[in-house]
Amino acid sequence: MRVIIQPDAESVGRRGARFVADLVRRKPDCVLGLATGSTPLGLYRELIRLHREEGLDFSQVTTFNLDEYVGLGPTHPQSYRCFMQQNLFDHINVRPERTSVPDGRALDFELHCRQYEQKIKDAGGIDLQVLGLGSDGHIAFNEPGSSLGSRTRLKTLASETVRDNARFFGGEDKVPRLAITMGVGTILESRRCLLLAFGGHKAEAVRATVEGPITAQVTGSALQLHREVVGIFDEGAAGLLVRRAYYAEVEQAQSLLESGQLKALGLGGQ
C-alpha cells in the first residue's frame, strides 16, 4: 500500500481528488466507485471546484456507490442517494443515468444485489474505488467478521457503526440496522483503491489496516492483498503507524520520479 501523509483533513481530500481527476482526464469514460459519510466530503468539494474552475468533465464517467441503508428511499435526507446528489452529482456534469446507488427499498434484495454486481461487470469493472475507513477498520458496511471474499449483499450494522452514524440521524434509535453493501471481494476487484482517513480517532484503525495482520475482524486489512492501493491520511490518523518514516521516504522518491529528477534517485548515469 502506498501511504501518503498530509497535514490535515482538507489536504487529504485535495490530494485524493488529484488521483480521481487524473484518472478522469486520462480516461474520460472511467468507472468510479464512490463512498459517503464525512470522509470523502473534502474530495468531493475539490472535484466540484475542478469541474467549475478547470472544466473537469464528468459527462462520460460512470459511478457506483458502495452502499445504502435499507428502508430509505432516494429522497430521504439521510439516504446515500440524497447525500451523493447534494454533495457531488448536482454540482458536476455527470449524467444521472450513469450514477448507481443500491436501492434500499428493493423488493427482492438478493436479486437486487446480484443485479448490482452484474451492472458493475457490464460497465467494465471499477477503475478507482474511493473508500473511507470505519473506526473499527471496516470498509463500506463490511463489519468486523465479514467474509473477505464477500459480494454485494444485505448486512446487519454493528453497534459501533450505529453509534458512529447516530449524529446524522439525531440518535441511535433512528439509525437503520440494515444496509446493502458491496462486499470485500467486490471492492478488491477494483483496479485501484483510494483509502482516506483523518483524525486521531481513526489512528488504531489505520494502523490495523495498513500494518496489522489480514483479518476479517478488520475488513480494511484485506486491502493489503490488493495490487494497487493508495492510502491518504492526516497526521492524526497516521499517528500510530510504525513505518511512517519509510512511507515518507517512498513519497519523496515518488515525487522525484514524477518530476523527472532521476539523478537524485541514482538513475540516469553520470
C-alpha positions as CSV (number, residue, x, y, z in Angstrom):
1,M,0.0,0.0,0.0
2,R,1.3,3.4,-0.9
3,V,0.9,5.7,2.2
4,I,0.6,9.4,1.8
5,I,0.5,11.5,5.0
6,Q,-1.0,15.0,4.8
7,P,-1.1,17.8,7.4
8,D,-4.9,18.0,7.8
9,A,-8.2,16.7,6.6
10,E,-8.7,19.2,3.9
11,S,-5.3,18.3,2.4
12,V,-6.4,14.6,2.5
13,G,-9.4,15.5,0.4
14,R,-7.5,17.6,-2.1
15,R,-4.8,15.0,-2.6
16,G,-7.4,12.3,-3.1
17,A,-9.2,14.4,-5.7
18,R,-6.0,14.7,-7.7
19,F,-6.0,10.9,-8.2
20,V,-9.6,11.0,-9.3
21,A,-9.1,14.0,-11.6
22,D,-6.0,12.5,-13.2
23,L,-8.0,9.3,-14.0
24,V,-10.9,11.3,-15.4
25,R,-8.6,13.3,-17.7
26,R,-6.7,10.2,-18.8
27,K,-9.8,8.0,-19.2
28,P,-12.9,10.2,-19.7
29,D,-15.2,7.1,-19.7
30,C,-13.8,5.7,-16.5
31,V,-15.8,3.9,-13.8
32,L,-15.6,5.4,-10.3
33,G,-16.6,3.7,-7.1
34,L,-17.8,6.3,-4.6
35,A,-18.2,6.5,-0.8
36,T,-20.4,8.5,1.5
37,G,-20.0,9.9,5.0
38,S,-17.9,12.8,6.2
39,T,-14.6,11.3,5.0
40,P,-14.9,11.9,1.2
41,L,-16.6,15.4,1.5
42,G,-13.3,17.3,1.0
43,L,-12.5,15.2,-2.0
44,Y,-15.9,15.9,-3.5
45,R,-15.6,19.7,-2.8
46,E,-12.3,19.7,-4.7
47,L,-13.8,17.7,-7.6
48,I,-16.6,20.3,-7.8
49,R,-14.1,23.1,-7.8
50,L,-12.1,21.4,-10.6
51,H,-15.2,21.0,-12.6
52,R,-16.3,24.6,-12.2
53,E,-12.9,26.3,-12.5
54,E,-10.9,24.0,-14.7
55,G,-13.5,22.3,-16.7
56,L,-13.0,18.7,-15.4
57,D,-15.5,16.8,-17.5
58,F,-17.6,14.0,-15.9
59,S,-20.0,13.6,-18.8
60,Q,-18.8,10.2,-19.8
61,V,-18.0,8.9,-16.3
62,T,-20.0,6.1,-14.7
63,T,-20.3,5.8,-10.9
64,F,-21.2,3.1,-8.5
65,N,-21.7,3.8,-4.8
66,L,-20.6,1.3,-2.1
67,D,-23.8,1.1,-0.1
68,E,-27.2,2.3,1.0
69,Y,-29.4,2.0,4.1
70,V,-32.3,-0.4,3.9
71,G,-35.7,1.2,4.2
72,L,-34.6,4.7,3.0
73,G,-35.9,6.0,-0.4
74,P,-33.7,8.1,-2.7
75,T,-35.3,11.4,-1.4
76,H,-34.9,10.6,2.3
77,P,-32.4,13.2,3.7
78,Q,-30.2,10.6,5.2
79,S,-30.2,8.2,2.2
80,Y,-26.9,7.9,0.4
81,R,-28.5,8.7,-2.9
82,C,-29.6,12.0,-1.4
83,F,-26.1,12.5,0.0
84,M,-24.5,12.0,-3.4
85,Q,-26.9,14.3,-5.1
86,Q,-26.3,17.1,-2.6
87,N,-22.6,16.7,-2.2
88,L,-21.4,15.8,-5.7
89,F,-23.8,14.8,-8.5
90,D,-25.9,18.0,-8.6
91,H,-22.7,20.1,-8.9
92,I,-20.9,18.4,-11.8
93,N,-22.0,17.3,-15.3
94,V,-22.2,13.6,-14.6
95,R,-25.2,12.1,-16.4
96,P,-27.9,10.8,-14.0
97,E,-28.3,7.5,-15.8
98,R,-24.7,6.8,-15.3
99,T,-24.9,7.0,-11.5
100,S,-25.8,4.0,-9.5
101,V,-26.6,3.7,-5.7
102,P,-28.0,0.5,-4.3
103,D,-31.8,0.6,-3.8
104,G,-32.6,0.5,-0.1
105,R,-36.2,-0.3,-0.9
106,A,-35.7,-3.2,-3.3
107,L,-38.5,-5.8,-3.1
108,D,-36.1,-8.7,-3.6
109,F,-32.8,-7.8,-2.0
110,E,-31.0,-11.0,-3.1
111,L,-31.9,-10.3,-6.7
112,H,-31.1,-6.6,-6.5
113,C,-27.6,-7.4,-5.1
114,R,-26.9,-9.9,-8.0
115,Q,-28.1,-7.3,-10.5
116,Y,-25.8,-4.6,-8.9
117,E,-22.8,-6.9,-9.3
118,Q,-23.7,-7.6,-12.9
119,K,-24.2,-3.9,-13.6
120,I,-20.6,-3.3,-12.4
121,K,-19.3,-6.1,-14.6
122,D,-21.3,-4.8,-17.6
123,A,-19.7,-1.4,-17.1
124,G,-16.2,-3.0,-17.4
125,G,-15.5,-3.0,-13.7
126,I,-14.5,-0.2,-11.3
127,D,-11.3,1.7,-12.3
128,L,-10.9,3.6,-9.0
129,Q,-12.8,2.9,-5.7
130,V,-12.9,5.6,-3.1
131,L,-13.1,4.3,0.4
132,G,-13.4,5.6,3.9
133,L,-12.5,3.7,7.0
134,G,-14.7,2.9,10.0
135,S,-13.3,3.4,13.5
136,D,-13.2,-0.4,13.8
137,G,-11.4,-0.7,10.5
138,H,-14.3,-1.7,8.3
139,I,-14.7,-0.6,4.7
140,A,-18.2,0.1,3.1
141,F,-20.6,-1.7,5.5
142,N,-18.4,-4.8,5.7
143,E,-18.5,-5.0,9.5
144,P,-16.0,-7.0,11.6
145,G,-16.3,-10.7,10.8
146,S,-17.4,-10.2,7.2
147,S,-16.1,-12.6,4.7
148,L,-13.1,-11.2,2.8
149,G,-14.5,-12.8,-0.3
150,S,-18.0,-11.4,0.2
151,R,-20.1,-9.9,-2.6
152,T,-22.8,-7.2,-2.7
153,R,-25.3,-8.3,-0.1
154,L,-27.6,-7.3,2.8
155,K,-25.7,-6.6,6.0
156,T,-26.6,-6.0,9.6
157,L,-24.8,-3.0,11.0
158,A,-22.5,-3.3,14.1
159,S,-23.4,-1.4,17.2
160,E,-20.2,0.7,16.8
161,T,-21.3,1.7,13.3
162,V,-24.7,2.6,14.5
163,R,-23.2,4.8,17.2
164,D,-20.8,6.5,14.7
165,N,-23.7,7.3,12.4
166,A,-26.2,8.4,15.1
167,R,-25.1,12.0,14.7
168,F,-26.6,12.1,11.2
169,F,-29.9,10.8,12.3
170,G,-30.4,12.5,15.6
171,G,-30.0,9.5,17.8
172,E,-29.1,5.8,17.7
173,D,-32.7,4.7,17.8
174,K,-33.3,6.3,14.4
175,V,-30.3,4.7,12.5
176,P,-31.4,1.8,10.2
177,R,-29.9,-1.5,11.3
178,L,-29.6,-3.0,7.8
179,A,-27.8,-1.9,4.7
180,I,-26.9,-3.1,1.2
181,T,-23.2,-3.0,0.7
182,M,-20.6,-4.0,-1.8
183,G,-18.6,-6.9,-0.4
184,V,-14.9,-7.0,0.3
185,G,-14.4,-9.3,-2.7
186,T,-16.3,-6.8,-4.9
187,I,-14.1,-4.0,-3.7
188,L,-10.9,-5.9,-4.2
189,E,-11.8,-6.4,-7.9
190,S,-11.4,-2.6,-8.4
191,R,-8.3,-1.8,-10.4
192,R,-7.2,0.8,-7.8
193,C,-8.4,1.7,-4.4
194,L,-8.1,5.1,-2.7
195,L,-8.4,4.9,1.1
196,L,-9.0,8.1,3.1
197,A,-8.9,8.7,6.8
198,F,-8.3,11.6,9.1
199,G,-8.4,12.3,12.8
200,G,-6.8,10.7,15.8
201,H,-9.9,8.5,16.5
202,K,-9.0,6.6,13.3
203,A,-5.4,6.0,14.2
204,E,-5.9,2.5,15.5
205,A,-8.0,1.5,12.5
206,V,-5.4,2.9,10.1
207,R,-2.6,1.0,11.9
208,A,-4.6,-2.2,11.8
209,T,-5.5,-1.8,8.2
210,V,-2.0,-0.9,6.9
211,E,0.4,-2.7,9.2
212,G,-1.7,-5.3,11.1
213,P,-2.5,-8.9,10.1
214,I,-5.0,-9.6,7.4
215,T,-8.2,-10.5,9.3
216,A,-11.9,-10.5,8.8
217,Q,-12.1,-8.6,12.1
218,V,-10.6,-5.6,10.3
219,T,-12.0,-5.8,6.8
220,G,-9.9,-2.9,5.7
221,S,-6.8,-5.1,6.2
222,A,-7.9,-7.1,3.1
223,L,-6.6,-4.1,1.1
224,Q,-3.1,-5.4,1.8
225,L,-4.0,-8.1,-0.8
226,H,-4.9,-5.6,-3.5
227,R,-2.3,-4.8,-6.2
228,E,-2.7,-1.0,-6.1
229,V,-4.0,0.8,-3.0
230,V,-3.2,4.5,-2.1
231,G,-3.9,5.4,1.5
232,I,-4.1,9.1,2.3
233,F,-4.2,10.0,6.0
234,D,-3.7,13.1,8.0
235,E,-1.2,13.4,10.8
236,G,-3.8,12.3,13.4
237,A,-4.9,9.2,11.6
238,A,-1.3,8.3,10.8
239,G,-0.1,8.8,14.3
240,L,0.3,5.1,15.3
241,L,1.9,3.9,12.1
242,V,5.2,2.3,12.9
243,R,6.8,2.7,9.5
244,R,5.8,6.3,8.8
245,A,9.4,7.4,8.2
246,Y,9.7,4.8,5.5
247,Y,6.4,5.9,3.9
248,A,7.8,9.5,3.8
249,E,10.9,8.3,2.1
250,V,8.9,6.4,-0.5
251,E,6.8,9.5,-1.2
252,Q,9.9,11.6,-1.6
253,A,11.3,9.1,-4.1
254,Q,7.9,9.1,-5.9
255,S,8.0,12.9,-6.2
256,L,11.5,12.9,-7.6
257,L,10.5,10.2,-10.1
258,E,7.4,12.1,-11.2
259,S,9.3,15.3,-11.7
260,G,12.0,13.6,-13.7
261,Q,14.8,14.1,-11.2
262,L,16.3,10.7,-12.0
263,K,19.9,11.6,-10.9
264,A,18.6,12.3,-7.4
265,L,17.5,8.7,-7.3
266,G,20.8,7.3,-8.6
267,L,19.4,6.9,-12.1
268,G,20.3,8.3,-15.4
269,G,24.0,7.7,-15.4
270,Q,26.8,10.2,-14.9
